[in-house]
Amino acid sequence: MVLVPAGKFIMGTDKVDPDNTHQKIGTIKPLYLDQHPQRAVDLGAFYMDKYEVTHREYMQFVEATLFNEWPTNWVDGKIPAGLENHPVTNITWREALAYALWAGKLLPTEEQWEKAARGTDGRLYPWGNEYTKGVANIGIDAAKKTMPVGSFPQDVSPYGLYDMGGNVMEWSLDWYLPYPGSDHPSKKFGRRLKVLRGNSFHSGGHYFLEAYRYVFSRTEVDPDDYFENVGFRCVMSPAG
């Protein structure tokens, strides 16, 4: 795990989309508005997994606990050949949380995830403010499938955390709620959907948009669903 020290960082954005891009591509959710307002957040120190949890690590949990809900892409309880060091996917939020608790950890809050990925200088991507094709496993720019964790050495945050820009999106601890000071109304806000953070490989859809590559982007999903491009990593307090 990697220590993310205590202190303030910039969270969210004040970006807007005057072209209403979401309407042109057939999605309902306006871009950026659920990430308003940009604000300074003061967080205590915490540790975060350097890499996304892998299939091999998740198997250790399954074997230790006799957990009987396997990732949906496992066959007869076995990891697909060659995926041992890839991020585990196809698990629900509750399954990810069960692993975290077994490991003596938790899932990260949105605030923890964004600080760990973004640092304190308000950068747009884990590696800086400029997007470069192929830097991370994002969309059509890279592998179009999961890759072993740490395969993209430039996709690293200021604290030395890998794959926070791409590979798989990651479960957070939080419900999908408006940020403090937000005036954006959404019928989706409430204790029904959980937030995913980061971007991932994709085979299609609106996640190709630049707006979803930014480190402040957030996506809301049903915690009982599972996805081929969603995994997780864990956090822990300095006290353990």
C-alpha positions, 0 to 999 in steps of 0.5 A, a space after each residue: 500500500 502507499 501512504 497518501 498524506 494528510 492535507 488539502 486537495 482540489 476536488 471536483 470541477 467547475 467545467 461546463 458543457 455549453 454544447 450539450 454534448 450529452 444530447 447529441 450522443 443520446 445520453 441523459 446525464 449532462 456532462 460535469 454538473 454532478 461534479 460541481 462545485 470545485 472545492 478544497 477538501 481537507 483529508 486525513 492520511 490514509 493508505 491505498 493499494 498501489 494496484 487494483 486488486 487482482 484475480 489472484 488476490 481475490 482467489 486468496 479471499 475466496 479460498 480463505 473464506 469459502 466465499 461462494 459467489 465467484 466473479 461471473 467470468 470464472 468457470 467452476 470457480 477457476 480464474 480464466 487462464 492468463 488473468 491471474 495478475 489482471 484486475 478482478 472484475 465482474 463482481 458486485 459492490 458488496 463482493 468488493 466490500 467483502 474482500 476489503 473487510 476480509 483484508 482489514 481494509 475498506 473501499 475508498 471514499 470518493 474523496 480518498 480516491 480523487 486525492 490519491 489519483 489527483 494529488 494536490 495541484 488540481 491536475 486533470 489526469 493522474 500523470 498531469 494536465 495533458 492527455 496523451 494517447 496510449 498513456 493509460 488503458 483507456 477506450 480505443 487508445 489502448 488494449 481494449 481489454 484488461 491488462 496486468 496491473 501496472 502495465 502502463 508505467 505512465 499511468 501513475 498518480 503523484 503518490 505512486 498509485 498505478 492504473 487510476 486513469 485506466 484499466 478498469 473503473 473502480 468501486 467506491 464506498 459512497 452512495 451517489 449524492 450531490 457534492 456540498 454546495 451543488 445546485 444540480 438536481 438529479 433524480 438519481 441522487 440518493 442511497 440507491 446507486 454507488 459511485 464508480 471512479 476512474 476510466 477503463 478499457 471500453 468496447 463502445 459507448 459514451 465513456 470515450 468522451 474526454 469528459 470521462 477521462 478526467 480524474 474528477 469524473 464520477 459514474 453511478 451504477 446499481 451496486 448489485 450489478 457487475 461489469 467486465 470493466 469494473 474492479 476495485 482497490 482498497 484503503 486503510 487508516 494509518 492506524 491499521 
